[in-house]
Amino acid sequence: MAGTQLNLYEAKTQLSSLVERAAKGEEIVIAKAGKPMARLVPIAVESKALGPLRKFGQNILGITYIAEDFDAPLSEEILKDFGL
């Protein structure tokens, strides 16, 4: 989408709609006395503040471990604890 430049007063009066437009991908430039001062842009999905997204199947440290007996049948004692 094409960018739009507004003066500070216009931006203050239309802030809500400008945020919606920026969230959809439009770049909004805010100017003071005709001089560009700030830019309103959408937040990236993966920002440096949030860190990289985790990969499926990994814990936060990136370690994947499943015990060898993970899917082994449960013992009679454990089944009794579950009322089975």
C-alpha positions as CSV (number, residue, x, y, z in Angstrom):
1,M,0.0,0.0,0.0
2,A,1.1,3.5,-0.6
3,G,2.3,5.7,2.3
4,T,0.4,8.7,3.6
5,Q,1.8,11.8,5.2
6,L,-0.3,13.8,7.8
7,N,0.5,16.7,10.0
8,L,0.6,16.1,13.8
9,Y,-2.8,17.7,14.4
10,E,-4.5,15.6,11.8
11,A,-2.8,12.5,13.2
12,K,-4.0,13.2,16.7
13,T,-7.6,13.6,15.6
14,Q,-7.5,10.4,13.4
15,L,-5.2,8.2,15.5
16,S,-7.6,5.3,15.8
17,S,-8.2,5.0,12.1
18,L,-4.5,5.5,11.3
19,V,-3.6,2.6,13.6
20,E,-6.1,0.4,11.8
21,R,-4.7,1.4,8.4
22,A,-1.1,0.8,9.6
23,A,-2.0,-2.6,11.0
24,K,-3.2,-3.5,7.5
25,G,0.2,-2.7,6.1
26,E,0.0,1.0,5.2
27,E,2.9,3.3,6.2
28,I,1.7,6.5,7.8
29,V,4.2,9.4,8.1
30,I,3.5,12.0,10.7
31,A,5.0,15.5,10.0
32,K,5.4,18.6,12.1
33,A,5.5,21.9,10.1
34,G,5.8,19.8,6.9
35,K,8.9,17.9,8.2
36,P,8.5,14.2,8.6
37,M,9.0,13.3,12.3
38,A,7.6,9.8,12.8
39,R,6.4,6.7,11.0
40,L,3.5,4.5,11.9
41,V,4.0,0.9,10.7
42,P,2.6,-2.5,11.6
43,I,4.4,-4.6,14.2
44,A,6.3,-7.6,12.7
45,V,5.1,-11.0,13.7
46,E,8.6,-12.0,15.0
47,S,10.1,-8.9,16.7
48,K,13.4,-8.7,18.5
49,A,11.6,-7.8,21.7
50,L,9.7,-11.1,21.7
51,G,12.5,-13.3,20.4
52,P,12.3,-16.0,17.8
53,L,9.3,-18.2,17.7
54,R,9.8,-21.7,19.1
55,K,9.9,-24.7,16.8
56,F,7.2,-27.3,17.2
57,G,8.2,-30.1,19.5
58,Q,10.9,-28.2,21.5
59,N,10.8,-26.8,24.9
60,I,12.0,-23.2,25.6
61,L,15.7,-24.4,25.7
62,G,15.4,-26.1,22.4
63,I,15.7,-29.6,23.9
64,T,13.6,-32.4,22.7
65,Y,13.5,-35.6,24.8
66,I,11.0,-38.4,25.0
67,A,11.7,-41.3,27.3
68,E,12.1,-44.7,25.7
69,D,9.2,-46.2,27.7
70,F,6.9,-43.2,26.9
71,D,4.3,-45.4,25.2
72,A,4.9,-48.6,27.2
73,P,1.9,-50.1,29.0
74,L,1.2,-48.9,32.5
75,S,1.9,-51.1,35.5
76,E,-1.0,-52.7,37.4
77,E,-0.2,-50.4,40.4
78,I,-0.5,-47.2,38.3
79,L,-3.7,-48.5,36.6
80,K,-5.1,-49.2,40.1
81,D,-4.4,-45.6,41.1
82,F,-6.5,-44.4,38.1
83,G,-9.3,-46.8,39.1
84,L,-8.8,-49.0,36.1
